[in-house]
Amino acid sequence: EYGWRGWVPFSWKGTEGRAFEAFSAGGKPTVLPIIEIILSRGGDGQATQEWVDKVARWDFERVVPAHLNAPLDIGPREFEEPFAFIKKGKNEVRFCDEDVAFLRFAEEGFLSFSVFKSKLGVLRGRLDCSL
């Protein structure tokens, strides 16, 4: 039996493969959309960017993230890439827009009273996923 006594919160569409490819991008490191929302709250992400810049000055060739694939054989330049949304000044992710729509809906709707606004705007994904 699937879900909770047969109830499931979503339906599979058959496009999950394309969505997963956009999400995984061949194993590139990423900042998950919910974390991106958190990192950009209350300003323009400057504190996060300062931290990224500091870490990127270190000499390393491997990162062990807390989630998803580990370890990652990446250096400082590859480490900076997932945080590029801050320098761009937009909360854009490489994921398909429909995959982050619920987070945007929550951010603009029922959570709007409790989360700090971001100067980077609401979360947006790629529109060219053809899902």
C-alpha positions in Angstrom: 0.0 0.0 0.0 1.4 3.4 -1.0 1.3 6.6 1.1 -0.8 6.8 4.2 -3.6 4.3 4.0 -3.6 4.7 0.2 -3.3 8.5 0.1 -0.3 10.0 -1.6 0.5 13.7 -1.6 1.5 13.7 -5.3 1.1 11.8 -8.5 4.0 10.6 -10.7 3.9 12.2 -14.1 6.4 10.1 -15.9 8.8 13.1 -16.2 10.7 12.4 -13.1 13.8 11.3 -15.1 14.1 14.7 -16.7 13.5 16.4 -13.4 16.2 14.3 -11.7 18.7 15.0 -14.5 18.1 18.8 -13.9 18.5 18.3 -10.2 21.6 16.1 -10.3 23.3 17.8 -13.2 25.8 15.0 -13.6 26.8 15.1 -9.9 27.6 18.8 -9.7 27.4 20.2 -6.1 24.3 22.1 -5.3 22.6 24.1 -2.7 19.1 22.6 -2.1 16.3 25.1 -2.8 15.0 25.2 0.8 18.6 26.0 2.0 18.9 28.7 -0.7 15.8 30.3 0.7 17.3 30.3 4.2 20.7 31.6 3.1 19.2 34.6 1.2 16.8 35.7 3.9 17.0 39.0 5.6 19.2 40.7 3.1 21.1 40.1 -0.1 23.1 37.0 1.0 26.2 39.0 1.7 27.1 37.1 4.9 26.9 33.8 3.0 29.0 35.3 0.1 31.6 36.4 2.6 31.8 32.8 4.0 32.0 31.3 0.5 34.8 33.7 -0.4 36.7 32.8 2.7 36.4 29.0 2.1 37.3 29.5 -1.6 40.7 30.9 -0.5 41.6 27.6 1.2 43.6 25.0 -0.7 41.5 21.9 -0.9 40.5 19.2 -3.4 37.7 17.4 -1.6 34.5 18.4 0.2 32.3 16.2 2.3 28.8 17.6 2.4 26.3 16.7 5.0 23.7 15.5 2.5 23.5 13.9 -0.9 26.7 12.5 -2.6 29.9 12.4 -0.6 32.8 13.0 -0.8 33.0 15.4 -3.8 36.3 15.8 -5.5 36.1 19.5 -6.1 38.3 22.5 -5.4 37.6 26.1 -4.5 36.3 27.1 -7.9 33.8 24.3 -8.0 32.8 25.0 -4.4 31.8 28.5 -5.3 29.5 27.5 -8.3 26.4 26.5 -6.3 26.4 29.8 -4.5 26.5 31.9 -7.8 22.9 32.9 -7.2 24.1 35.4 -4.6 26.5 37.2 -7.0 23.7 37.1 -9.7 21.4 38.8 -7.2 18.5 36.3 -7.9 17.2 33.2 -6.2 17.5 31.1 -9.3 18.2 27.4 -9.1 19.1 24.9 -11.8 16.1 22.8 -11.0 12.9 22.8 -12.9 10.5 25.6 -11.9 7.6 23.3 -11.3 9.8 21.4 -8.8 10.3 24.5 -6.7 6.8 25.9 -7.2 5.6 24.6 -3.9 8.4 26.3 -2.0 7.7 29.5 -3.9 4.0 29.2 -3.1 4.7 28.7 0.6 7.2 31.5 0.6 4.7 34.0 -1.0 1.7 32.6 0.8 1.2 31.0 4.1 4.8 31.5 5.2 5.0 35.1 4.1 4.3 36.4 7.6 7.1 34.4 9.2 10.1 34.5 6.8 12.3 37.5 6.2 12.0 38.9 2.7 15.1 38.5 0.4 16.5 41.1 -1.8 17.2 38.2 -4.2 13.5 37.7 -4.8 11.5 34.5 -4.5 12.8 31.1 -5.7 12.7 30.5 -9.4 13.7 27.4 -11.4 14.5 26.7 -15.0 11.5 27.0 -17.4 13.1 25.0 -20.2 12.7 21.5 -18.5 9.8 20.5 -20.8 8.2 18.5 -18.0 
